[in-house]
Amino acid sequence: MIEIGLGIVEQYRGRGLATELLHGMWGWVVDQPGVTTLRYTVSPDNAPSQAIIRKLGFAHVGQQIDEEDGPEDIFEMSAAEYRRRYLA
């Protein structure tokens, strides 16, 4: 499994950069040996990131407590499903 996190400087938010960055990273990582699951964790209060990951079709699979950030929702998609949806 690979978990990716990112942040966009406020003045550049709302331009689709996060989606492009995620596709760039995931497009590479899904072909790495042993990676079968993509995971994205995000604060329940981070509406923009929640919207991005839901739009991409990742499934909400639970919640965890991060020592630094507090509660985080967990979203996952298999590497095979990502390849099928976005790289086919």
C-alpha positions as CSV (number, residue, x, y, z in Angstrom):
1,M,0.0,0.0,0.0
2,I,1.1,3.6,-0.6
3,E,-0.3,6.6,1.2
4,I,0.2,10.0,-0.3
5,G,-0.4,13.4,1.2
6,L,-0.1,16.8,-0.2
7,G,-0.7,20.5,0.5
8,I,-1.3,23.4,-1.9
9,V,-0.3,26.9,-1.0
10,E,-3.4,29.0,-0.4
11,Q,-2.9,31.4,-3.3
12,Y,-2.8,28.4,-5.8
13,R,-5.8,26.5,-4.4
14,G,-8.9,25.9,-6.5
15,R,-7.0,25.5,-9.8
16,G,-7.0,21.8,-10.1
17,L,-3.4,21.4,-9.0
18,A,-4.2,18.9,-6.2
19,T,-6.0,16.6,-8.7
20,E,-3.1,16.8,-11.2
21,L,-0.5,16.1,-8.5
22,L,-2.4,13.1,-7.3
23,H,-2.8,11.7,-10.8
24,G,0.9,12.3,-11.4
25,M,2.0,10.5,-8.3
26,W,-0.5,7.7,-8.5
27,G,0.1,7.2,-12.2
28,W,3.7,6.4,-11.4
29,V,3.2,4.4,-8.2
30,V,0.6,2.0,-9.5
31,D,3.3,0.3,-11.6
32,Q,5.8,-0.1,-8.8
33,P,6.3,-3.7,-7.6
34,G,4.2,-4.7,-4.6
35,V,1.8,-1.7,-4.7
36,T,-1.8,-3.0,-4.7
37,T,-3.6,-0.3,-2.7
38,L,-3.7,3.5,-2.9
39,R,-4.7,5.2,0.3
40,Y,-5.6,8.9,1.0
41,T,-6.2,10.2,4.5
42,V,-7.8,13.6,5.1
43,S,-9.3,15.5,8.0
44,P,-13.1,15.2,8.1
45,D,-13.1,19.0,8.2
46,N,-11.1,19.5,5.0
47,A,-14.0,19.9,2.6
48,P,-11.9,20.6,-0.6
49,S,-9.8,17.5,-0.1
50,Q,-12.8,15.4,0.7
51,A,-14.5,16.6,-2.5
52,I,-11.4,15.7,-4.6
53,I,-11.0,12.2,-3.3
54,R,-14.7,11.4,-3.5
55,K,-14.8,12.8,-7.1
56,L,-12.0,10.4,-8.0
57,G,-14.1,7.5,-6.8
58,F,-12.0,6.4,-3.8
59,A,-14.0,4.4,-1.2
60,H,-14.3,5.6,2.4
61,V,-13.0,2.7,4.4
62,G,-12.8,4.1,7.9
63,Q,-11.2,6.6,10.2
64,Q,-7.9,6.8,12.1
65,I,-6.4,9.1,14.7
66,D,-3.1,10.7,13.6
67,E,-0.8,11.7,16.4
68,E,-0.2,15.2,14.9
69,D,-3.4,15.9,12.9
70,G,-6.1,14.2,14.9
71,P,-9.0,12.3,13.2
72,E,-8.6,11.4,9.6
73,D,-11.0,9.8,7.1
74,I,-9.4,6.9,5.2
75,F,-10.1,6.5,1.5
76,E,-8.7,3.6,-0.7
77,M,-8.7,2.3,-4.2
78,S,-6.9,-0.7,-5.6
79,A,-4.0,0.0,-7.9
80,A,-5.7,-2.2,-10.5
81,E,-8.9,-0.1,-10.3
82,Y,-7.0,3.1,-10.6
83,R,-5.2,1.8,-13.7
84,R,-8.6,0.7,-15.2
85,R,-10.3,4.1,-14.5
86,Y,-7.5,6.5,-15.3
87,L,-4.7,4.8,-17.3
88,A,-6.6,2.6,-19.7
